[in-house]
Amino acid sequence: MLANACKVAPLKLYYGIIKEANYMANTKAVYARIDTKLKENAEGILQQLGISPSSAIQMLYSQIVRTNGFPLDLHLSYQVPTAIGNMSQTELNTALQEGYESTLTGKSYSVEEVQQLMKEEFQVGTMDKSKYSQGSC
C-alpha cells in the first residue's frame, strides 16, 4: 500500500506544477510606485489577514471588473458650500437655529424682506417672486 502512495504523490505534485505553470502563463505583471511607509502598513494588515499583496491586487482588479467601476466609495473632504460664502459650520448652524427659533415665536418675513436680507448678508440676487405664494413666508 505504501508503494502505491509513493506513485500517486509525484503525480499530484507534477499536476500541481503544470496547473501553476498554466496559471502563470496567463498573467501579466503590474508595477506601481507606492510610499514605503504606506506599503509596509498595508502589507502588515494583509499579512494579518493571510492575504499576499499580489492576491490583494488580484481582488481589487476582480472587483473593478465585477462592479464595472472602482470598488471604493471615494469622497473629497468636507468643503463649505459656496452659497454660504465664508461661514463656518458653527456659524451656519447658529444662523439656522436662530431662523428656527424665530418661526416658533411667530416672527416672519415677506418675500421682499427675505430678498433684501439675502442681498445684504450673502450677496445673493433676487428670487423670482412669481414662484412663491403671496404674503409672508
MODELLER restraints for C-alpha pairs under 7 A, 6 or more apart:
rsr = mdl.restraints
at = mdl.atoms
rsr.add(forms.Gaussian(group=physical.xy_distance, feature=features.Distance(at['CA:43:A'], at['CA:53:A']), mean=6.56, stdev=0.5))
rsr.add(forms.Gaussian(group=physical.xy_distance, feature=features.Distance(at['CA:46:A'], at['CA:52:A']), mean=6.38, stdev=0.5))
rsr.add(forms.Gaussian(group=physical.xy_distance, feature=features.Distance(at['CA:46:A'], at['CA:53:A']), mean=6.95, stdev=0.5))
rsr.add(forms.Gaussian(group=physical.xy_distance, feature=features.Distance(at['CA:63:A'], at['CA:71:A']), mean=6.03, stdev=0.5))
rsr.add(forms.Gaussian(group=physical.xy_distance, feature=features.Distance(at['CA:64:A'], at['CA:70:A']), mean=5.23, stdev=0.5))
rsr.add(forms.Gaussian(group=physical.xy_distance, feature=features.Distance(at['CA:64:A'], at['CA:71:A']), mean=5.89, stdev=0.5))
rsr.add(forms.Gaussian(group=physical.xy_distance, feature=features.Distance(at['CA:84:A'], at['CA:122:A']), mean=6.78, stdev=0.5))
rsr.add(forms.Gaussian(group=physical.xy_distance, feature=features.Distance(at['CA:108:A'], at['CA:136:A']), mean=6.32, stdev=0.5))
rsr.add(forms.Gaussian(group=physical.xy_distance, feature=features.Distance(at['CA:108:A'], at['CA:137:A']), mean=6.07, stdev=0.5))
rsr.add(forms.Gaussian(group=physical.xy_distance, feature=features.Distance(at['CA:109:A'], at['CA:136:A']), mean=5.39, stdev=0.5))
rsr.add(forms.Gaussian(group=physical.xy_distance, feature=features.Distance(at['CA:109:A'], at['CA:137:A']), mean=5.75, stdev=0.5))
rsr.add(forms.Gaussian(group=physical.xy_distance, feature=features.Distance(at['CA:110:A'], at['CA:135:A']), mean=6.02, stdev=0.5))
rsr.add(forms.Gaussian(group=physical.xy_distance, feature=features.Distance(at['CA:110:A'], at['CA:136:A']), mean=4.11, stdev=0.5))
rsr.add(forms.Gaussian(group=physical.xy_distance, feature=features.Distance(at['CA:110:A'], at['CA:137:A']), mean=5.82, stdev=0.5))
rsr.add(forms.Gaussian(group=physical.xy_distance, feature=features.Distance(at['CA:111:A'], at['CA:136:A']), mean=6.47, stdev=0.5))
rsr.add(forms.Gaussian(group=physical.xy_distance, feature=features.Distance(at['CA:111:A'], at['CA:137:A']), mean=6.70, stdev=0.5))
rsr.add(forms.Gaussian(group=physical.xy_distance, feature=features.Distance(at['CA:115:A'], at['CA:126:A']), mean=5.70, stdev=0.5))
rsr.add(forms.Gaussian(group=physical.xy_distance, feature=features.Distance(at['CA:115:A'], at['CA:127:A']), mean=6.74, stdev=0.5))
rsr.add(forms.Gaussian(group=physical.xy_distance, feature=features.Distance(at['CA:118:A'], at['CA:124:A']), mean=5.59, stdev=0.5))
rsr.add(forms.Gaussian(group=physical.xy_distance, feature=features.Distance(at['CA:119:A'], at['CA:125:A']), mean=6.24, stdev=0.5))
